[in-house]
């Protein structure tokens, strides 16, 4: 991870004050026992490279804080940082088992000097959990979340996931801010 990304990440982590002890324990677990710091953000789209997940999470947190300051300043920075950093945590996989595996080129691709068609693929050794559910599975043993934070993490993909229809028109402001920030980063800041 480059120094700029590390600095941005550390600045965001320092905004978690009220639940600092729990948050530090979670971050210690993630940074030392999972692929949180090295995982890509996707298998073939935005930031599908090493450290992509962390970069995406930091981008989302920074944009979310800007949106919050403009649109709904009553939400605490801490809550924004927590949901933004953790919304895609499930992409880190499980301790010792990444969710995304680096693909190797086929023999024909290698002979022609090409890389693999898609940089990463899903690890089929892991039990299937959606990314938000895996995110909660990893975070909750360490860090208690409010109902609003839980909703934001679970439904952060908004209308792009069919399962999210159940929350339509019932999103709390934190969920909407996370959806906007995540979309802005994925479609604008982190263009393919």
MORAUR-V533446 format. One record per pair of residues at least 12 apart in sequence whose ideal C-beta (glycine too) atoms are under 10 Angstrom apart, sorted by sequence separation. I is the first residue (numbers start at 1). J is the second residue. D is the distance in Angstrom with one decimal. If there is no record, write none. Layout:
BEGIN
i: <I	I>
j: <J	J>
d: <D	D>
END
This chain:
BEGIN
i: <38	39	40	41	47	65	68	103	104	105	155	37	38	39	40	41	46	64	67	103	136	154	155	158	13	37	38	39	40	41	42	66	102	103	136	139	35	38	39	40	41	64	65	103	155	164	37	38	40	41	61	64	65	68	103	151	155	36	37	39	63	64	102	103	136	155	158	9	35	36	41	62	102	103	132	135	136	156	158	35	41	61	62	64	65	100	101	102	135	151	152	156	160	60	61	64	100	101	132	133	151	152	155	158	159	36	60	61	63	64	99	100	101	132	133	135	151	152	153	154	155	156	157	158	9	61	62	98	100	101	131	132	152	153	156	157	158	160	31	58	60	61	64	99	100	101	131	132	148	149	151	152	155	156	160	30	57	60	61	98	99	101	130	132	148	150	151	152	155	158	159	59	60	61	98	131	132	147	148	149	150	152	153	156	157	158	58	61	97	131	146	148	149	152	156	157	160	57	58	60	98	99	130	147	148	151	152	156	9	56	57	60	97	98	146	57	93	94	97	132	149	157	57	93	99	131	152	6	54	56	57	94	130	132	5	56	57	93	94	99	132	93	94	130	54	57	53	56	57	94	99	1	53	90	1	53	53	54	52	53	90	92	90	91	94	90	93	89	90	92	88	89	90	91	92	94	95	87	88	90	91	94	6	9	12	13	87	89	90	93	5	8	9	12	15	42	53	86	88	89	90	92	8	11	41	53	88	89	90	6	9	10	13	43	52	87	89	90	1	2	5	9	12	36	39	42	86	89	90	1	5	8	11	12	15	36	39	41	86	89	4	7	8	11	39	40	6	9	39	48	50	83	86	1	2	5	8	12	36	39	86	1	4	5	8	38	39	85	23	30	34	36	37	26	30	35	36	43	44	35	36	43	82	86	18	20	23	27	34	35	40	42	43	17	19	23	26	30	33	34	35	39	40	41	44	86	16	17	18	19	22	26	34	35	38	39	40	43	15	16	17	18	31	33	34	35	39	82	15	16	23	30	33	34	35	40	83	87	15	16	19	23	26	32	33	34	35	82	83	86	90	15	34	35	82	89	12	15	16	30	34	35	83	87	88	15	16	29	79	83	86	87	14	15	52	79	82	83	86	87	12	13	52	83	84	87	88	12	13	16	50	79	80	83	84	87	88	11	12	48	49	79	82	83	86	87	48	49	78	82	12	13	44	48	80	84	12	44	45	75	79	83	44	43	44	9	42	43	44	42	43	44	42	43	40	41	43	40	39	64	83	87	82	83	87	84	80	83	84	87	88	79	83	87	60	75	80	84	75	76	79	80	83	84	74	75	79	83	72	80	84	36	71	72	75	34	72	33	68	71	72	68	71	30	29	30	67	68	71	29	64	67	68	66	67	26	29	30	65	68	26	29	64	67	68	26	28	29	63	64	67	26	27	63	64	66	23	25	26	27	64	65	22	25	26	61	63	64	67	24	25	60	63	64	66	22	23	24	62	63	22	23	60	61	63	64	21	22	60	63	64	21	22	59	60	63	19	59	60	62	19	60	61	19	57	59	60	63	19	56	59	60	63	16	58	59	62	57	56	60	55	56	59	60	59	56	55	56	55	47	52	46	47	46	45	46	45	47	46	47	41	42	46	48	41	45	46	47	46	45	42	44	41	42>
j: <50	51	52	53	59	77	80	115	116	117	167	50	51	52	53	54	59	77	80	116	149	167	168	171	27	51	52	53	54	55	56	80	116	117	150	153	50	53	54	55	56	79	80	118	170	179	53	54	56	57	77	80	81	84	119	167	171	53	54	56	80	81	119	120	153	172	175	27	53	54	59	80	120	121	150	153	154	174	176	54	60	80	81	83	84	119	120	121	154	170	171	175	179	80	81	84	120	121	152	153	171	172	175	178	179	57	81	82	84	85	120	121	122	153	154	156	172	173	174	175	176	177	178	179	31	83	84	120	122	123	153	154	174	175	178	179	180	182	54	81	83	84	87	122	123	124	154	155	171	172	174	175	178	179	183	54	81	84	85	122	123	125	154	156	172	174	175	176	179	182	183	84	85	86	123	156	157	172	173	174	175	177	178	181	182	183	84	87	123	157	172	174	175	178	182	183	186	84	85	87	125	126	157	174	175	178	179	183	37	84	85	88	125	126	174	86	122	123	126	161	178	186	87	123	129	161	182	37	85	87	88	125	161	163	37	88	89	125	126	131	164	126	127	163	88	91	88	91	92	129	134	37	89	126	38	90	91	92	91	92	129	131	130	131	134	131	134	131	132	134	131	132	133	134	135	137	138	131	132	134	135	138	51	54	57	58	132	134	135	138	51	54	55	58	61	88	99	132	134	135	136	138	55	58	88	100	135	136	137	54	57	58	61	91	100	135	137	138	50	51	54	58	61	85	88	91	135	138	139	51	55	58	61	62	65	86	89	91	136	139	55	58	59	62	90	91	58	61	91	100	102	135	138	54	55	58	61	65	89	92	139	55	58	59	62	92	93	139	78	85	89	91	92	82	86	91	92	99	100	92	93	100	139	143	76	78	81	85	92	93	98	100	101	76	78	82	85	89	92	93	94	98	99	100	103	145	76	77	78	79	82	86	94	95	98	99	100	103	76	77	78	79	92	94	95	96	100	143	77	78	85	92	95	96	97	102	145	149	78	79	82	86	89	95	96	97	98	145	146	149	153	79	98	99	146	153	77	80	81	95	99	100	148	152	153	81	82	95	145	149	152	153	81	82	119	146	149	150	153	154	80	81	120	151	152	155	156	81	82	85	119	148	149	152	153	156	157	81	82	118	119	149	152	153	156	157	119	120	149	153	84	85	116	120	152	156	85	117	118	148	152	156	118	118	119	85	118	119	120	119	120	121	120	121	119	120	122	120	120	152	174	178	174	175	179	177	174	177	178	181	182	174	178	182	156	172	177	181	173	174	177	178	181	182	173	174	178	182	173	181	185	138	173	174	177	138	176	138	173	176	177	174	177	138	138	139	176	177	180	139	174	177	178	177	178	138	141	142	177	180	139	142	177	180	181	140	142	143	177	178	181	141	142	178	179	181	139	141	142	143	180	181	139	142	143	178	180	181	184	142	143	178	181	182	184	141	142	143	181	182	142	143	180	181	183	184	142	143	181	184	185	143	144	181	182	185	142	182	183	185	143	184	185	144	182	184	185	188	145	182	185	186	189	143	185	186	189	185	185	189	185	186	189	190	190	189	189	190	190	185	190	185	186	186	186	187	187	189	189	190	185	186	190	192	186	190	191	192	192	192	190	192	190	192>
d: <5.4	8.0	4.1	4.8	8.5	6.1	5.4	8.3	6.1	8.4	4.7	9.2	6.1	7.1	6.2	8.5	9.5	9.4	8.7	3.8	9.8	8.0	9.2	7.9	6.4	6.8	9.1	4.2	9.9	7.0	8.4	9.9	8.4	7.7	6.8	7.9	9.6	8.1	7.7	9.6	4.0	9.7	5.5	5.9	9.2	9.4	8.3	7.9	9.0	8.2	9.4	4.8	7.4	9.9	6.1	6.9	6.6	7.0	5.6	9.8	9.9	8.1	6.9	6.1	6.3	9.5	8.2	9.5	8.1	6.8	9.3	9.7	6.0	5.4	9.4	5.5	7.1	10.0	8.3	10.0	9.9	6.7	9.5	7.7	8.0	8.7	6.3	8.5	8.4	8.5	8.5	7.1	9.1	9.4	5.3	4.8	4.1	5.5	9.5	9.3	7.2	7.2	5.5	9.0	8.5	8.8	9.9	8.9	8.2	9.9	9.0	7.1	7.5	5.5	7.4	9.1	5.8	9.3	9.6	8.5	9.6	9.9	9.7	4.2	9.9	8.6	8.1	9.0	6.7	5.1	9.5	4.6	4.6	8.8	4.8	7.4	8.8	9.6	9.7	9.9	8.9	3.5	9.4	6.7	6.8	8.9	10.0	7.5	9.8	9.4	7.3	4.4	8.5	5.9	8.3	9.9	9.8	4.4	5.7	9.9	5.6	9.1	8.6	6.7	4.7	9.9	5.1	8.6	7.6	8.2	9.7	8.7	8.0	9.8	6.0	9.0	7.7	8.1	8.0	6.7	9.7	7.8	7.7	9.0	7.4	7.4	8.2	9.3	6.3	8.4	9.6	4.7	9.2	4.5	5.5	8.9	9.6	6.4	7.6	6.7	9.8	6.4	9.3	9.9	7.3	9.3	8.2	9.4	8.8	9.6	4.9	8.1	6.4	8.7	8.5	7.8	9.8	9.0	5.8	8.8	9.3	9.7	7.2	6.3	9.4	9.7	9.9	9.4	8.8	9.2	6.3	9.4	8.2	9.4	9.7	6.6	7.9	9.5	6.1	7.9	9.5	6.3	8.6	7.6	9.9	9.3	6.2	8.8	9.9	9.3	7.5	6.1	8.2	9.9	8.1	9.8	5.1	9.2	8.9	6.5	6.6	9.7	7.2	5.7	7.8	3.8	7.9	8.0	6.5	8.3	5.9	8.9	6.9	8.0	8.7	8.6	8.8	8.4	8.3	2.9	8.3	7.7	9.9	6.5	8.7	9.9	7.3	7.3	4.2	9.1	6.7	9.6	9.0	6.3	8.6	9.2	9.3	9.5	9.5	4.0	8.1	7.2	8.8	9.0	7.0	8.7	6.7	8.5	7.5	9.1	8.2	9.9	9.6	9.5	9.3	6.6	9.1	6.9	8.7	8.0	6.7	5.3	5.0	9.4	9.0	7.9	5.6	5.5	9.4	5.2	5.9	5.0	9.5	7.3	8.2	9.9	9.5	6.9	8.4	6.2	10.0	9.9	8.7	9.0	9.9	7.7	9.6	8.8	5.5	8.3	8.7	9.7	8.2	6.7	9.4	6.5	8.6	8.3	7.0	5.0	5.3	8.5	9.9	9.8	7.0	8.6	7.0	9.6	8.5	9.3	8.4	8.9	8.5	9.3	9.1	8.5	4.3	9.3	9.9	4.9	9.1	5.8	8.6	8.1	8.0	9.0	8.8	8.6	4.4	5.6	9.2	8.0	9.2	9.3	7.0	7.1	9.6	7.2	9.7	6.5	9.1	6.1	9.3	9.2	9.5	8.4	9.8	8.9	5.9	9.6	10.0	8.3	7.0	9.1	8.1	6.9	5.5	8.7	9.0	8.6	6.2	9.4	10.0	9.1	5.6	8.9	6.1	7.3	4.8	5.1	9.2	6.7	4.3	8.0	8.3	8.6	8.2	9.9	5.9	9.2	7.7	9.8	9.3	9.2	7.3	8.7	4.3	7.3	9.6	8.4	9.3	9.8	8.2	7.7	9.3	8.2	9.1	8.2	5.8	9.4	9.6	8.1	8.5	7.1	9.0	4.8	6.3	8.0	9.1	5.2	9.3	5.3	9.1	9.1	9.6	7.2	6.1	8.9	6.0	9.2	9.3	7.5	9.4	9.2	8.8	9.8	7.9	5.1	10.0	8.8	9.8	7.3	9.5	4.4	9.6	4.5	9.5	9.6	9.7	8.1	7.2	6.0	9.1	5.6	9.7	8.9	4.9	9.1	9.8	8.8	7.9	7.8	9.9	6.0	9.1	9.0	6.6	8.4	9.9	8.5	8.3	7.6	4.5	5.9	6.3	8.3	9.9	7.0	7.0	9.1	4.2	9.2	7.7	6.2	7.0	9.9	6.9	5.5	9.0	9.6	6.4	6.0	9.9	8.4	9.5	8.9	7.4	8.6	6.4	9.1	8.1	6.2	5.3	6.5	8.7	9.4	6.9	6.5	6.4	9.6	9.7	7.9	9.5	8.1	8.4	5.8	9.9	9.9	4.9	8.5	9.4	8.7	8.0	8.4	7.1	7.1	8.4	9.8	8.7	8.6	6.5	8.6	6.9	7.2	8.0	8.6	9.2	5.6	8.4	9.4	9.1	5.3	9.9	10.0	9.3	8.2	8.5	8.7	9.2	10.0	6.1	6.1	5.5	5.8	8.8	9.4	8.8	9.8	9.2	6.2	5.8	8.4	8.7	9.9	9.8	8.3	9.7	9.3	3.7	9.2	7.9	8.5	9.7	5.0	4.7	9.6	8.0	3.8	8.1	9.2	7.7	7.3	4.2	8.3	9.6	10.0	8.0	9.7	8.4	8.5	5.9	5.8	9.8	7.8	9.6	9.1	9.8	4.6	4.8	5.4	9.1	9.7	6.8	8.2	5.3	5.8	9.8	9.2	9.5	8.8	6.4	8.3	9.5	7.2	9.7	8.7	5.1	9.2	9.3	8.4	4.4	8.6	7.1	9.0	9.4	9.0	9.2	9.2	6.2	9.0	9.4	7.5	5.4	9.6	6.5	8.9	9.8	6.4	7.8	9.0	8.4	7.6	8.7	5.0	7.7	8.0	10.0	9.7	8.7	5.3	9.2	8.6	4.2	8.6	8.2	8.8	7.5	9.1	6.1	5.9	9.5	8.8	7.4	9.4>
END
